[in-house]
Amino acid sequence: MTYSFVATHPGTFVYESGTNPDVQVPMGLFGALIVRPTAGQYFVYNDAGKPAGQSSEFNPGSFDEMGDSLASGENLVLQSEVTRR
């Protein structure tokens, strides 16, 4: 089975089984889906026209002169309890 859709809103979403979720989700059939805005991969929202410092732009590859990261980057953690049946 194949599902298709048009991602119209940027954000982070969870997907899960639509056919038998009571059984399949506890077995691990779920995940995360990140929809990037049309402003670009380093934006959270479509606000590229805002002045610097007021937009949602981030740079996960910024480092200071000592080589330390200036940004924590982008991380996604999705956890679940898996049970055996």
Backbone as JSON Lines, residues from 0, in Angstrom:
{"i":0,"aa":"M","n":[0.84,-1.16,0.0],"ca":[0.0,0.0,0.0],"c":[0.89,1.23,0.0]}
{"i":1,"aa":"T","n":[0.56,2.2,-0.8],"ca":[1.31,3.45,-0.88],"c":[0.39,4.62,-0.59]}
{"i":2,"aa":"Y","n":[0.85,5.5,0.27],"ca":[0.14,6.73,0.56],"c":[0.89,7.89,-0.07]}
{"i":3,"aa":"S","n":[0.19,8.87,-0.55],"ca":[0.85,10.07,-1.07],"c":[0.08,11.29,-0.58]}
{"i":4,"aa":"F","n":[0.78,12.41,-0.49],"ca":[0.18,13.64,0.0],"c":[1.03,14.8,-0.46]}
{"i":5,"aa":"V","n":[0.48,15.97,-0.34],"ca":[1.21,17.2,-0.63],"c":[1.51,17.87,0.71]}
{"i":6,"aa":"A","n":[2.77,18.07,0.99],"ca":[3.18,18.7,2.26],"c":[3.05,20.21,2.11]}
{"i":7,"aa":"T","n":[1.98,20.77,2.66],"ca":[1.7,22.19,2.49],"c":[2.17,23.05,3.65]}
{"i":8,"aa":"H","n":[2.49,22.45,4.8],"ca":[2.91,23.22,5.97],"c":[4.24,22.68,6.49]}
{"i":9,"aa":"P","n":[5.25,23.55,6.64],"ca":[6.51,23.08,7.21],"c":[6.33,22.7,8.68]}
{"i":10,"aa":"G","n":[7.1,21.75,9.12],"ca":[7.04,21.34,10.51],"c":[7.56,19.92,10.69]}
{"i":11,"aa":"T","n":[7.44,19.43,11.89],"ca":[7.85,18.07,12.23],"c":[6.6,17.29,12.61]}
{"i":12,"aa":"F","n":[6.45,16.14,12.0],"ca":[5.23,15.35,12.16],"c":[5.57,13.9,12.46]}
{"i":13,"aa":"V","n":[4.62,13.19,13.02],"ca":[4.75,11.76,13.28],"c":[3.81,11.03,12.34]}
{"i":14,"aa":"Y","n":[4.3,9.96,11.74],"ca":[3.42,9.12,10.93],"c":[3.35,7.74,11.58]}
{"i":15,"aa":"E","n":[2.24,7.08,11.36],"ca":[2.07,5.72,11.88],"c":[1.18,4.93,10.95]}
{"i":16,"aa":"S","n":[1.13,3.65,11.18],"ca":[0.35,2.76,10.35],"c":[-1.12,3.16,10.33]}
{"i":17,"aa":"G","n":[-1.71,3.12,9.16],"ca":[-3.13,3.42,9.04],"c":[-3.98,2.19,8.84]}
{"i":18,"aa":"T","n":[-3.34,1.02,8.75],"ca":[-4.11,-0.19,8.46],"c":[-4.45,-1.0,9.7]}
{"i":19,"aa":"N","n":[-3.53,-1.09,10.64],"ca":[-3.78,-1.86,11.87],"c":[-2.94,-1.26,12.99]}
{"i":20,"aa":"P","n":[-3.2,-0.02,13.38],"ca":[-2.32,0.67,14.32],"c":[-2.21,0.02,15.69]}
{"i":21,"aa":"D","n":[-3.24,-0.67,16.15],"ca":[-3.17,-1.3,17.46],"c":[-2.08,-2.36,17.54]}
{"i":22,"aa":"V","n":[-1.77,-2.99,16.42],"ca":[-0.74,-4.01,16.37],"c":[0.57,-3.44,15.82]}
{"i":23,"aa":"Q","n":[0.5,-2.68,14.73],"ca":[1.7,-2.28,14.02],"c":[2.49,-1.16,14.7]}
{"i":24,"aa":"V","n":[1.83,-0.2,15.33],"ca":[2.57,0.88,16.0],"c":[3.42,0.34,17.15]}
{"i":25,"aa":"P","n":[2.87,-0.53,18.05],"ca":[3.74,-1.08,19.1],"c":[4.89,-1.92,18.56]}
{"i":26,"aa":"M","n":[4.78,-2.41,17.33],"ca":[5.85,-3.19,16.72],"c":[6.86,-2.3,16.0]}
{"i":27,"aa":"G","n":[6.63,-1.0,16.0],"ca":[7.63,-0.09,15.43],"c":[7.28,0.52,14.1]}
{"i":28,"aa":"L","n":[6.08,0.36,13.6],"ca":[5.72,0.93,12.31],"c":[5.22,2.36,12.52]}
{"i":29,"aa":"F","n":[6.16,3.25,12.77],"ca":[5.89,4.67,12.94],"c":[7.21,5.4,12.71]}
{"i":30,"aa":"G","n":[7.15,6.69,12.58],"ca":[8.38,7.44,12.39],"c":[8.11,8.93,12.33]}
{"i":31,"aa":"A","n":[9.16,9.67,12.06],"ca":[9.07,11.13,12.0],"c":[9.22,11.59,10.56]}
{"i":32,"aa":"L","n":[8.6,12.71,10.28],"ca":[8.65,13.3,8.95],"c":[8.91,14.79,9.13]}
{"i":33,"aa":"I","n":[9.99,15.28,8.55],"ca":[10.32,16.7,8.64],"c":[10.03,17.34,7.29]}
{"i":34,"aa":"V","n":[9.16,18.33,7.28],"ca":[8.81,19.06,6.06],"c":[9.51,20.4,6.12]}
{"i":35,"aa":"R","n":[10.41,20.62,5.17],"ca":[11.16,21.87,5.1],"c":[10.32,22.94,4.41]}
{"i":36,"aa":"P","n":[10.48,24.2,4.83],"ca":[9.77,25.29,4.16],"c":[10.4,25.6,2.81]}
{"i":37,"aa":"T","n":[9.67,26.27,1.96],"ca":[10.2,26.63,0.65],"c":[11.3,27.68,0.76]}
{"i":38,"aa":"A","n":[11.44,28.33,1.92],"ca":[12.5,29.33,2.12],"c":[13.88,28.69,2.08]}
{"i":39,"aa":"G","n":[13.99,27.39,2.33],"ca":[15.27,26.7,2.28],"c":[15.45,25.76,3.45]}
{"i":40,"aa":"Q","n":[16.47,24.92,3.36],"ca":[16.68,23.88,4.37],"c":[17.11,24.43,5.72]}
{"i":41,"aa":"Y","n":[17.63,25.64,5.78],"ca":[18.07,26.19,7.05],"c":[17.07,27.16,7.67]}
{"i":42,"aa":"F","n":[15.81,27.01,7.31],"ca":[14.73,27.8,7.91],"c":[13.74,26.85,8.56]}
{"i":43,"aa":"V","n":[13.12,27.33,9.62],"ca":[12.06,26.56,10.28],"c":[10.71,26.92,9.67]}
{"i":44,"aa":"Y","n":[10.55,28.2,9.32],"ca":[9.31,28.69,8.72],"c":[9.62,29.44,7.43]}
{"i":45,"aa":"N","n":[8.63,29.76,6.67],"ca":[8.8,30.52,5.43],"c":[8.89,32.02,5.74]}
{"i":46,"aa":"D","n":[9.97,32.43,6.37],"ca":[10.14,33.83,6.74],"c":[11.5,34.38,6.29]}
{"i":47,"aa":"A","n":[11.93,33.97,5.12],"ca":[13.25,34.38,4.6],"c":[13.34,35.87,4.35]}
{"i":48,"aa":"G","n":[12.22,36.57,4.18],"ca":[12.26,37.99,3.89],"c":[12.48,38.87,5.11]}
{"i":49,"aa":"K","n":[12.46,38.3,6.3],"ca":[12.65,39.09,7.51],"c":[14.13,39.48,7.66]}
{"i":50,"aa":"P","n":[14.4,40.57,8.37],"ca":[15.8,40.99,8.6],"c":[16.57,39.94,9.38]}
{"i":51,"aa":"A","n":[17.9,39.97,9.25],"ca":[18.76,39.03,9.96],"c":[18.47,39.1,11.46]}
{"i":52,"aa":"G","n":[18.4,37.97,12.1],"ca":[18.11,37.9,13.52],"c":[16.64,37.83,13.85]}
{"i":53,"aa":"Q","n":[15.78,38.09,12.88],"ca":[14.34,38.03,13.13],"c":[13.68,36.87,12.38]}
{"i":54,"aa":"S","n":[14.42,36.2,11.54],"ca":[13.85,35.07,10.81],"c":[14.15,33.78,11.58]}
{"i":55,"aa":"S","n":[13.63,32.68,11.08],"ca":[13.85,31.39,11.72],"c":[15.05,30.66,11.12]}
{"i":56,"aa":"E","n":[15.93,31.4,10.45],"ca":[17.11,30.78,9.84],"c":[18.08,30.3,10.92]}
{"i":57,"aa":"F","n":[18.66,29.14,10.7],"ca":[19.69,28.63,11.6],"c":[20.8,28.02,10.76]}
{"i":58,"aa":"N","n":[21.96,27.87,11.34],"ca":[23.1,27.31,10.64],"c":[23.73,26.24,11.52]}
{"i":59,"aa":"P","n":[23.43,24.97,11.27],"ca":[23.95,23.91,12.13],"c":[25.45,23.71,11.98]}
{"i":60,"aa":"G","n":[26.09,24.39,11.03],"ca":[27.52,24.22,10.82],"c":[28.35,25.4,11.26]}
{"i":61,"aa":"S","n":[27.86,26.25,12.18],"ca":[28.61,27.42,12.63],"c":[29.56,27.04,13.76]}
{"i":62,"aa":"F","n":[30.81,27.5,13.65],"ca":[31.82,27.22,14.66],"c":[32.57,28.5,15.01]}
{"i":63,"aa":"D","n":[33.03,28.61,16.25],"ca":[33.82,29.77,16.64],"c":[35.28,29.52,16.29]}
{"i":64,"aa":"E","n":[36.16,30.48,16.66],"ca":[37.58,30.38,16.29],"c":[38.29,29.21,16.98]}
{"i":65,"aa":"M","n":[37.72,28.67,18.05],"ca":[38.3,27.52,18.75],"c":[37.77,26.19,18.22]}
{"i":66,"aa":"G","n":[36.85,26.26,17.27],"ca":[36.29,25.05,16.7],"c":[35.07,24.52,17.43]}
{"i":67,"aa":"D","n":[34.59,25.27,18.43],"ca":[33.4,24.84,19.17],"c":[32.14,25.24,18.4]}
{"i":68,"aa":"S","n":[31.17,24.4,18.44],"ca":[29.92,24.66,17.72],"c":[29.17,25.82,18.36]}
{"i":69,"aa":"L","n":[28.68,26.74,17.51],"ca":[27.87,27.86,17.99],"c":[26.38,27.5,18.01]}
{"i":70,"aa":"A","n":[26.04,26.43,17.36],"ca":[24.65,25.99,17.31],"c":[24.6,24.53,17.71]}
{"i":71,"aa":"S","n":[23.52,24.15,18.32],"ca":[23.39,22.76,18.73],"c":[23.03,21.86,17.55]}
{"i":72,"aa":"G","n":[22.82,22.47,16.39],"ca":[22.43,21.68,15.23],"c":[20.96,21.35,15.29]}
{"i":73,"aa":"E","n":[20.6,20.39,14.53],"ca":[19.21,19.96,14.49],"c":[19.17,18.49,14.85]}
{"i":74,"aa":"N","n":[18.38,18.17,15.85],"ca":[18.28,16.8,16.31],"c":[16.82,16.41,16.44]}
{"i":75,"aa":"L","n":[16.56,15.18,16.13],"ca":[15.2,14.66,16.28],"c":[15.3,13.36,17.06]}
{"i":76,"aa":"V","n":[14.54,13.28,18.14],"ca":[14.49,12.06,18.94],"c":[13.04,11.59,18.97]}
{"i":77,"aa":"L","n":[12.84,10.36,18.56],"ca":[11.5,9.77,18.56],"c":[11.61,8.45,19.31]}
{"i":78,"aa":"Q","n":[10.96,8.37,20.45],"ca":[11.07,7.19,21.28],"c":[9.72,6.51,21.44]}
{"i":79,"aa":"S","n":[9.79,5.22,21.66],"ca":[8.58,4.46,21.88],"c":[8.93,3.2,22.65]}
{"i":80,"aa":"E","n":[7.97,2.68,23.33],"ca":[8.12,1.41,24.0],"c":[7.67,0.32,23.02]}
{"i":81,"aa":"V","n":[8.49,-0.67,22.84],"ca":[8.15,-1.77,21.92],"c":[7.81,-2.99,22.77]}
{"i":82,"aa":"T","n":[6.67,-3.57,22.52],"ca":[6.24,-4.76,23.26],"c":[6.18,-5.94,22.32]}
{"i":83,"aa":"R","n":[6.46,-7.11,22.85],"ca":[6.36,-8.33,22.06],"c":[4.95,-8.89,22.21]}
{"i":84,"aa":"R","n":[4.46,-9.43,21.12],"ca":[3.12,-10.05,21.17],"c":[3.22,-11.48,20.79]}
